[in-house]
Amino acid sequence: MLYAVVMTVIFGMILSFYLSAVVNNQKNLRHQKEFLSAQLMARMTRDRGAAQTSGQVRFNMGIAEHEQTETILKVTVRLENERTYYFELPNVVK
């Protein structure tokens, strides 16, 4: 009887560690996807709004605001889930 209880506790601990690792991995993947989406939005903003010194571009996943200086383009991307990412991209002269 004691053996069964000990094995059940050990199995429960192993299962708990495994599930927490899976949950953490899923969170990490979701954050990476959000970052890559924000980075893509920033690059598309650079390509679309190169003629303007500042402005805003709306995407289906959020809003990208940009401000252009002489050497860099500062882009602030605000996603639908209220996460905000800041990027500084080199100025591209066309």
Residue, then its C-alpha position, 0 to 999 in steps of 0.5 A: m500500500l505504501y509503495a502504491v502511494v509513493m509511486t503515485v506521488i512520484f508520478g504526480m511530481i513528474l507529470s507536474f514538471y512535464l506540464s509546467a515545461v509544456v506550458n512555459n514552452q507554449k508561452n515562449l512560442r506565443h511571445q516569439k510569434e508576437f515579436l516576429s509579427a511586430q517586427l514584420m509590421a515595423r519593416m512594412t511600415r518602413d517600406r510604406g511610410a518612407a516619404q512621410t516624416s511621421g505617421q501611423v499604419r494600421f494592420n489587422m494585428g495592431i497599429a504601427e506609429h513611425e517617426q523619421t529622423e535623419t539616420i533612423l526610423k523609430v517605429t512603435v508597434r502596439l498589438e491588439n493584446e496591448r503589448t508594445y514593441y519599439f524598433e529603430l530601423p536604418n533609414v532607407v532612401k529610395 
